[in-house]
């Protein structure tokens, strides 16, 4: 199944390695992100903070456009 996590599979890593990027650093960064984003402390989890701000803005009928 393709998706946002398929980049971390061998199929996703092969073109990255061929392009000369550092696979070890990429995996290290993925592990760091996993640890950070699993933290349930609101003050230490940027995903929770982002979701809270989006919810506040949504409730004020604001829209974020990218």
NORPEJO-V218721 format. One record per residue. N is the residue number from 1. RES is the residue in three letters. SS is DSSP state (@ for helix, = for strand, . for the rest). Layout:
N,RES,SS ; N,RES,SS
This chain:
1,UNK,. ; 2,UNK,. ; 3,UNK,. ; 4,UNK,. ; 5,UNK,. ; 6,UNK,@ ; 7,UNK,@ ; 8,UNK,@ ; 9,UNK,. ; 10,UNK,@ ; 11,UNK,@ ; 12,UNK,@ ; 13,UNK,@ ; 14,UNK,@ ; 15,UNK,@ ; 16,UNK,@ ; 17,UNK,@ ; 18,UNK,@ ; 19,UNK,. ; 20,UNK,. ; 21,UNK,. ; 22,UNK,. ; 23,UNK,@ ; 24,UNK,@ ; 25,UNK,@ ; 26,UNK,@ ; 27,UNK,@ ; 28,UNK,@ ; 29,UNK,@ ; 30,UNK,@ ; 31,UNK,@ ; 32,UNK,@ ; 33,UNK,@ ; 34,UNK,@ ; 35,UNK,@ ; 36,UNK,@ ; 37,UNK,@ ; 38,UNK,. ; 39,UNK,. ; 40,UNK,. ; 41,UNK,. ; 42,UNK,@ ; 43,UNK,@ ; 44,UNK,@ ; 45,UNK,. ; 46,UNK,@ ; 47,UNK,@ ; 48,UNK,@ ; 49,UNK,@ ; 50,UNK,@ ; 51,UNK,@ ; 52,UNK,@ ; 53,UNK,@ ; 54,UNK,@ ; 55,UNK,@ ; 56,UNK,@ ; 57,UNK,@ ; 58,UNK,@ ; 59,UNK,@ ; 60,UNK,. ; 61,UNK,. ; 62,UNK,. ; 63,UNK,. ; 64,UNK,. ; 65,UNK,. ; 66,UNK,.
